[in-house]
Amino acid sequence: MNLHEECLLKYLRLPDEISTNTEILKLNNMIMEKKFVLKNFSSKLTQLN
């Protein structure tokens, strides 16, 4: 089960905690985006060298 599925299940069980789950998803997405950028940047840098 991935983080998005876990947050959805938490929301379905405890709808009052939607803001917490939303923040968790935002943070996770930001981390994934940064990893993607770093990975692609480093591979392009390697190709240039």
Buried (B, 14 or more C-beta within 10 A) or exposed (E): EEBEEEBBEBBEEEEEEEEEBEEBBEEBEEEEEEEEEEEEEEEEEEEEE
